[in-house]
Amino acid sequence: MSAYAAVIGARFRVLLQYRAAAFAGFVTQIFWGWIRLMVFQAFYQSSAAPQPMSLPQVADYIWLGQAMLAMFPWNVDGEIRDMVRTGRVAYEMLRPADVYWVWFCRAVAQRTAPTLLRAVPLLALALVFFGMRTPPGAAEALWFAACLAGALLISSAVSTILNITLLWTVAGDGIARLAPSLILITSGMIVPVPFFPVPIRRVIEALPFRGVNDLPFRVYSGHIPATQAWQVLTQQLAWTMVLVLFGRWLMARGLKRMVVQGG
Protein backbone atom coordinates (compact mmCIF):
# COMPACT_ATOMS: atom_id res chain seq x y z
CA MET A 1 0.00 0.00 0.00
CA SER A 2 2.88 2.39 0.66
CA ALA A 3 3.93 2.15 -2.99
CA TYR A 4 0.48 3.13 -4.21
CA ALA A 5 0.28 5.95 -1.64
CA ALA A 6 3.62 7.18 -2.97
CA VAL A 7 2.21 7.20 -6.51
CA ILE A 8 -0.75 9.31 -5.37
CA GLY A 9 1.49 11.66 -3.38
CA ALA A 10 4.04 12.17 -6.16
CA ARG A 11 1.40 12.75 -8.83
CA PHE A 12 -0.58 15.02 -6.50
CA ARG A 13 2.44 17.26 -5.87
CA VAL A 14 3.15 17.51 -9.59
CA LEU A 15 -0.42 18.53 -10.41
CA LEU A 16 -0.46 21.18 -7.68
CA GLN A 17 2.14 23.10 -9.70
CA TYR A 18 -0.40 24.04 -12.38
CA ARG A 19 -1.70 27.09 -10.54
CA ALA A 20 -2.13 29.29 -13.61
CA ALA A 21 -4.28 26.65 -15.28
CA ALA A 22 -6.30 26.30 -12.08
CA PHE A 23 -6.89 30.07 -11.95
CA ALA A 24 -7.98 30.12 -15.60
CA GLY A 25 -10.34 27.23 -14.93
CA PHE A 26 -11.67 28.97 -11.81
CA VAL A 27 -12.55 32.14 -13.76
CA THR A 28 -14.11 30.15 -16.61
CA GLN A 29 -16.21 28.04 -14.25
CA ILE A 30 -17.49 31.12 -12.41
CA PHE A 31 -18.55 32.59 -15.76
CA TRP A 32 -20.35 29.49 -16.99
CA GLY A 33 -21.90 28.83 -13.60
CA TRP A 34 -23.39 32.31 -13.61
CA ILE A 35 -24.80 31.77 -17.11
CA ARG A 36 -26.32 28.41 -16.18
CA LEU A 37 -27.84 29.90 -13.04
CA MET A 38 -29.45 32.74 -15.05
CA VAL A 39 -30.88 30.20 -17.51
CA PHE A 40 -32.56 28.27 -14.70
CA GLN A 41 -33.78 31.48 -13.05
CA ALA A 42 -35.46 32.46 -16.33
CA PHE A 43 -36.92 28.97 -16.59
CA TYR A 44 -38.46 29.10 -13.11
CA GLN A 45 -39.81 32.63 -13.65
CA SER A 46 -41.49 31.65 -16.92
CA SER A 47 -43.17 28.49 -15.64
CA ALA A 48 -45.79 28.04 -12.95
CA ALA A 49 -45.70 24.24 -13.19
CA PRO A 50 -44.28 22.30 -10.23
CA GLN A 51 -40.64 21.36 -10.74
CA PRO A 52 -38.75 18.33 -9.37
CA MET A 53 -36.24 20.58 -7.55
CA SER A 54 -36.51 24.04 -6.02
CA LEU A 55 -34.49 26.90 -7.47
CA PRO A 56 -32.19 27.11 -4.39
CA GLN A 57 -31.49 23.38 -4.74
CA VAL A 58 -30.68 23.87 -8.42
CA ALA A 59 -28.35 26.77 -7.53
CA ASP A 60 -26.47 24.51 -5.09
CA TYR A 61 -26.34 21.82 -7.78
CA ILE A 62 -24.92 24.19 -10.40
CA TRP A 63 -22.18 25.64 -8.22
CA LEU A 64 -21.14 22.23 -6.93
CA GLY A 65 -20.92 21.05 -10.53
CA GLN A 66 -18.70 23.98 -11.47
CA ALA A 67 -16.51 23.52 -8.40
CA MET A 68 -16.07 19.77 -8.94
CA LEU A 69 -15.62 19.93 -12.72
CA ALA A 70 -11.99 18.78 -12.52
CA MET A 71 -13.16 15.61 -10.77
CA PHE A 72 -15.20 14.73 -13.84
CA PRO A 73 -13.62 11.90 -15.93
CA TRP A 74 -13.38 13.98 -19.07
CA ASN A 75 -9.89 13.20 -20.38
CA VAL A 76 -7.16 10.59 -20.50
CA ASP A 77 -3.82 10.82 -18.71
CA GLY A 78 -1.42 12.56 -21.08
CA GLU A 79 1.61 10.80 -19.67
CA ILE A 80 0.04 7.36 -20.08
CA ARG A 81 -0.91 8.24 -23.65
CA ASP A 82 2.72 9.15 -24.35
CA MET A 83 3.91 5.93 -22.68
CA VAL A 84 1.73 3.84 -24.98
CA ARG A 85 2.65 5.85 -28.06
CA THR A 86 6.42 5.64 -27.49
CA GLY A 87 6.60 2.13 -26.06
CA ARG A 88 7.65 3.27 -22.59
CA VAL A 89 4.57 1.53 -21.22
CA ALA A 90 6.75 -1.62 -21.12
CA TYR A 91 8.49 -0.12 -18.09
CA GLU A 92 5.16 -0.13 -16.25
CA MET A 93 5.08 -3.91 -16.53
CA LEU A 94 8.52 -4.20 -14.92
CA ARG A 95 7.64 -2.29 -11.78
CA PRO A 96 7.03 -4.31 -8.57
CA ALA A 97 3.42 -3.15 -8.46
CA ASP A 98 0.13 -3.96 -10.13
CA VAL A 99 -0.18 -1.83 -13.29
CA TYR A 100 -3.92 -1.37 -12.88
CA TRP A 101 -3.63 0.02 -9.34
CA VAL A 102 -0.73 2.28 -10.33
CA TRP A 103 -2.89 3.80 -13.06
CA PHE A 104 -5.87 3.96 -10.71
CA CYS A 105 -3.78 5.87 -8.15
CA ARG A 106 -2.63 8.25 -10.85
CA ALA A 107 -6.29 8.85 -11.71
CA VAL A 108 -7.11 9.56 -8.04
CA ALA A 109 -4.42 12.24 -7.92
CA GLN A 110 -5.45 13.62 -11.30
CA ARG A 111 -9.03 14.06 -10.06
CA THR A 112 -8.22 15.54 -6.63
CA ALA A 113 -5.35 18.03 -7.01
CA PRO A 114 -6.91 20.24 -9.72
CA THR A 115 -10.27 20.01 -7.95
CA LEU A 116 -8.84 21.32 -4.69
CA LEU A 117 -7.11 24.21 -6.45
CA ARG A 118 -10.35 25.35 -8.08
CA ALA A 119 -13.11 24.23 -5.73
CA VAL A 120 -12.04 26.00 -2.53
CA PRO A 121 -12.06 29.59 -3.88
CA LEU A 122 -15.03 28.94 -6.17
CA LEU A 123 -17.24 27.58 -3.39
CA ALA A 124 -16.21 30.44 -1.11
CA LEU A 125 -17.35 33.00 -3.69
CA ALA A 126 -20.51 31.06 -4.52
CA LEU A 127 -21.52 30.89 -0.85
CA VAL A 128 -20.94 34.60 -0.30
CA PHE A 129 -22.07 36.19 -3.58
CA PHE A 130 -23.89 33.75 -5.89
CA GLY A 131 -26.72 32.30 -3.85
CA MET A 132 -25.25 28.95 -2.89
CA ARG A 133 -26.32 27.61 0.51
CA THR A 134 -24.63 25.44 3.08
CA PRO A 135 -26.10 21.94 3.65
CA PRO A 136 -29.39 21.94 5.61
CA GLY A 137 -27.75 20.16 8.56
CA ALA A 138 -24.71 18.36 9.88
CA ALA A 139 -26.03 14.98 8.71
CA GLU A 140 -26.32 16.19 5.12
CA ALA A 141 -22.80 17.67 5.29
CA LEU A 142 -21.28 14.43 6.58
CA TRP A 143 -23.12 12.28 4.07
CA PHE A 144 -22.13 14.65 1.28
CA ALA A 145 -18.46 14.28 2.24
CA ALA A 146 -18.83 10.49 2.18
CA CYS A 147 -20.69 10.53 -1.15
CA LEU A 148 -18.08 12.90 -2.61
CA ALA A 149 -15.44 10.29 -1.77
CA GLY A 150 -17.63 7.73 -3.53
CA ALA A 151 -17.84 10.04 -6.54
CA LEU A 152 -14.04 10.26 -6.60
CA LEU A 153 -13.77 6.46 -6.66
CA ILE A 154 -16.23 6.12 -9.55
CA SER A 155 -14.54 8.92 -11.49
CA SER A 156 -11.09 7.38 -10.96
CA ALA A 157 -12.34 3.95 -12.04
CA VAL A 158 -13.87 5.42 -15.21
CA SER A 159 -10.70 7.44 -15.90
CA THR A 160 -8.61 4.29 -15.54
CA ILE A 161 -10.80 2.46 -18.05
CA LEU A 162 -10.38 5.35 -20.50
CA ASN A 163 -6.62 5.13 -20.02
CA ILE A 164 -6.64 1.36 -20.58
CA THR A 165 -8.42 1.81 -23.91
CA LEU A 166 -5.25 3.56 -25.13
CA LEU A 167 -3.74 0.07 -25.48
CA TRP A 168 -6.02 -0.44 -28.50
CA THR A 169 -5.59 2.95 -30.19
CA VAL A 170 -2.87 4.99 -31.83
CA ALA A 171 -3.67 8.41 -30.35
CA GLY A 172 -6.62 7.93 -27.99
CA ASP A 173 -8.37 11.04 -29.31
CA GLY A 174 -11.56 9.18 -30.21
CA ILE A 175 -12.36 7.88 -26.73
CA ALA A 176 -11.24 11.19 -25.19
CA ARG A 177 -13.94 12.98 -27.20
CA LEU A 178 -16.77 10.47 -27.27
CA ALA A 179 -16.83 9.36 -23.62
CA PRO A 180 -17.06 12.84 -22.00
CA SER A 181 -20.11 13.77 -24.10
CA LEU A 182 -21.97 10.68 -22.91
CA ILE A 183 -20.88 11.10 -19.29
CA LEU A 184 -21.68 14.83 -19.23
CA ILE A 185 -25.31 14.17 -20.12
CA THR A 186 -25.90 11.07 -18.00
CA SER A 187 -24.13 12.42 -14.91
CA GLY A 188 -26.39 15.46 -14.65
CA MET A 189 -23.61 17.94 -15.31
CA ILE A 190 -25.61 19.74 -18.03
CA VAL A 191 -29.17 19.27 -16.71
CA PRO A 192 -29.97 17.80 -13.27
CA VAL A 193 -31.20 14.23 -13.69
CA PRO A 194 -34.63 14.82 -12.02
CA PHE A 195 -35.55 17.15 -14.93
CA PHE A 196 -35.22 14.41 -17.55
CA PRO A 197 -38.36 12.68 -18.88
CA VAL A 198 -39.14 9.46 -17.04
CA PRO A 199 -38.06 7.03 -19.82
CA ILE A 200 -34.70 8.77 -20.25
CA ARG A 201 -34.24 9.10 -16.49
CA ARG A 202 -34.69 5.35 -16.07
CA VAL A 203 -31.88 4.73 -18.54
CA ILE A 204 -29.64 7.23 -16.73
CA GLU A 205 -30.43 5.64 -13.37
CA ALA A 206 -29.21 2.30 -14.74
CA LEU A 207 -25.77 3.80 -15.46
CA PRO A 208 -23.00 4.60 -12.95
CA PHE A 209 -22.27 8.16 -14.04
CA ARG A 210 -24.85 10.02 -11.98
CA GLY A 211 -22.90 8.83 -8.94
CA VAL A 212 -20.20 11.32 -9.95
CA ASN A 213 -22.37 14.45 -9.84
CA ASP A 214 -26.11 14.10 -9.51
CA LEU A 215 -26.45 11.95 -6.40
CA PRO A 216 -23.88 13.62 -4.10
CA PHE A 217 -25.05 17.10 -5.13
CA ARG A 218 -28.67 16.25 -4.28
CA VAL A 219 -27.53 14.91 -0.91
CA TYR A 220 -25.80 18.25 -0.26
CA SER A 221 -28.92 20.30 -1.01
CA GLY A 222 -31.24 18.00 0.94
CA HIS A 223 -33.15 16.90 -2.18
CA ILE A 224 -32.09 13.38 -1.17
CA PRO A 225 -32.74 13.18 2.60
CA ALA A 226 -29.89 12.24 4.91
CA THR A 227 -31.87 9.15 5.91
CA GLN A 228 -31.54 7.86 2.32
CA ALA A 229 -27.95 8.95 1.70
CA TRP A 230 -26.60 5.54 2.70
CA GLN A 231 -28.30 4.12 -0.38
CA VAL A 232 -26.37 6.60 -2.54
CA LEU A 233 -23.04 5.62 -0.97
CA THR A 234 -23.87 1.91 -1.30
CA GLN A 235 -24.70 2.37 -4.98
CA GLN A 236 -21.45 4.29 -5.55
CA LEU A 237 -19.35 1.61 -3.89
CA ALA A 238 -21.13 -1.15 -5.81
CA TRP A 239 -20.51 0.60 -9.13
CA THR A 240 -16.89 1.21 -8.16
CA MET A 241 -16.40 -2.52 -7.63
CA VAL A 242 -18.01 -3.32 -10.99
CA LEU A 243 -15.89 -0.73 -12.81
CA VAL A 244 -12.69 -1.87 -11.10
CA LEU A 245 -13.35 -5.52 -11.99
CA PHE A 246 -14.12 -4.57 -15.58
CA GLY A 247 -11.01 -2.37 -15.72
CA ARG A 248 -8.77 -5.14 -14.43
CA TRP A 249 -10.22 -7.58 -16.97
CA LEU A 250 -9.71 -5.05 -19.74
CA MET A 251 -6.15 -4.35 -18.56
CA ALA A 252 -5.30 -8.07 -18.59
CA ARG A 253 -6.56 -8.41 -22.16
CA GLY A 254 -4.73 -5.30 -23.27
CA LEU A 255 -1.38 -6.29 -21.79
CA LYS A 256 -1.60 -9.77 -23.33
CA ARG A 257 -2.07 -8.44 -26.82
CA MET A 258 0.30 -5.47 -26.52
CA VAL A 259 3.31 -5.40 -28.83
CA VAL A 260 5.98 -2.80 -27.97
CA GLN A 261 7.91 -1.62 -31.02
CA GLY A 262 9.34 1.51 -29.41
CA GLY A 263 9.93 4.94 -30.87
N, C-alpha and C positions, 0 to 999 in steps of 0.2 A: 504493500500500500504506500510506503514511503516514496517509491519510485514514481507512482502515478501522482501523488501529491506534489512531487518535485516538478513534474511536467506541467501541472496546473499552475504552480507558483511561477515557474520560469516564463511560461507563455503569458500569464497575467501581467507580470512586470513589463514585458515587452509591449503589450497592447496599451498599457497605461501611458506610454510615451506619446501616443498620438493625440495630444491635447488640442492641437489646431483643428484636426478633423472632428473631434468631439464638440468643439465650440461651434463649428460650422453646422454640424448636425443638430445641435441644440437650437440655434437660431432658426434653422429650416423647420424643425418640428414644432416650435412655437408658432411660426407662421401658418403652417398647415393645420395645426390644431385649432387655431383661431378661426380659420376658414370653415373647417368642419363643424365647429360649434355654432357658427352663424347660420350654416345651412340647416342644422337641426332646430335652431331657434325659429327660423322662418317656417319650417315644417310644422312645428307645434302651434305657432300663431295662426297658421292658415287652415288648421284642421281642428274640428271640435270632437272628432271621434276618439274614443278611448284608445290609448296606446299601451303596448306591453311594458314600457318602462317610462318613468317620469323623466322630465327634462333634467333635473339635478342628477339623477342616476346616469343619464346619457352623458352629461358633462364630465362626471367622474370617469366614465368609461373611455371617453375620447382622450382625456389628458393622461390617463394611465397608458393607453395605447401609444400615445406619442412618446411618453417617458420610457416605455419598455420596448421601443421599436428595435433597438440593437439586439434584444434578446430573440427577436424573430428569426427563424431559420431561413434567411433569404439569400444566402450565398454560400459558395464552397470556400474551403480554406485555400488561400492562394499558394501557400508554401507546399501543401500536399499536392496541389495541381502541378506545381513545378517539379516536385519529386517524381511524379508519375511520368511527366513529359520527358524528363532528362534521364530517367532510369535510376535516380538516387533512391527511389522507393525500396530498392533491394536492401539498403542499409537498415531500413525499418525492420526487415525480417531477421536481421542478425542481432538485434538488441535483445537483452535478457528480460523482455517484457512482452505481454500480449499486444499485438499490433492494434487490435480493435480497441482495447481500453486506452492505449496511448492516444489514438485518434479521438476517442470519446472525451478524454481529459482535455485535449486541445480544444475541442468544441465547447466544453464547459467554460474554459477561460475566455474563448472568443465571444461567448454570449454574456459574460458577466462584466469584464473590464470596461468595454465601451458603454455598457448600460449604466454602470455606476457613474462614469464621467458625465453622462448626459442627464440621467434621471434625477439626481439629487438637486441640481439647480432648477431644472424644469418643473419638478413637483413643487419646489418652494415658491416659485413664481405663480404657478397655477393655483396654489392654495391661497395666496395673498391677493392676486389680482384678477384671476380668470374664472372664478366661480366654482373651483373644485372644493369638495368638502372632505373632511376627515371621515374615517369609518364611523358608523353609528354607535359602536361600542367597542370595548376591549376584546370581546369574543370575536367580532368580525375582523379586527385588526390582526389578532393572532392567527385566525384561520386563513386570512389573506396571505400572511407571511408564509405559512405552510404550503398553501396552494401555489404561491409564486415559486417556491422551491420545486414543486411538482412540475410547474410550467417550464422551468429551466431544464429539468431532466428530459421532458418530452422534446423540447427544442434541441437539446444536445444530441439526443438519439436520432432525430430527423436529420440534423446537420451531418452526423456521422454517416448516415446512409447516403446522403448526397455526395459526401466525399468518397465513399466506397465506389459509387457509380463511375468515378473517374477512371477506374481500372478497365472499363469497357469503352472509353472514349478517347479521342485524340486531344481535345481542348477542354471539354466539360462545359462549353458555353450553352449547349442545348438544355441540359438539366438545370443549370443555374438561372435560366430564363423561364422555363416552363413551370417548375415546381413552385417558385414564390407566388406566381399568379393564382395557382390553385389554392395554396395555403392562405394567402391574403384574404380570399373570399370566404373560405370555409372556417377560418379562425375567428371571424368577426372583426377583423381589423378595419375593413371598409365600412360595413354596416353591422351593428350588433345583431347577433344571431336571433334574438326574439322577434325582430322585425321581418324576418323572412317568412314567406308563405309556408303553411304547414307541410306540404309535400317536400319542399326543398329543405326545410328545417329538419325533417326526419332523416334525410340523407346526411346532412351536416352532423347531426347528433350521432350518427353511426361511424364517424371519422374521428381520429385523435386530435385534430388540429385546434378545435375550440378549447382544448385544455391548455393551450399556450396563452390565449388572450381572454376569450369570452367568459369562461367559467371563473377564473380568479378575479376578474374585474367586477363581475356581478356579486361575488362574495364581498368584495371591498365596499360596494355601494349599499349592500343590504338587500339587493334584489333576490339573491339566494340567501335565505336565512342562515344564521350561524348553526342552527340545529341540523341543517342539511349539508353543511360544508364538508363533513366527513365523507359524504358520498362523492363529492368533487375530487377530494384528495385520493380516495380509493380508485376512482376511475383513472386519474392521472398516473398513479403508480402501476395500475394494470396495463395501461397502454405503453408505459415506459418499458415494462417487461417484454411485451409483445414486440416492440420496435427494436429492443436490444437483441432479442433472440433472432429476429429477422436480419438485423444488421450483421450479427456474427455468422449466420448462415451465408449471407451474401459475401461477406469478407472471405470466408473459407473457399467459396467457389471462385472468387476473383483471384485470390493468391495462387490457386492451383493452375489456373489457365494463363497466368501472367508470364510474359516473355520479356526479359529485360535486354534491350539491344544497346542502350546507352547512347548519350549524345543526340 
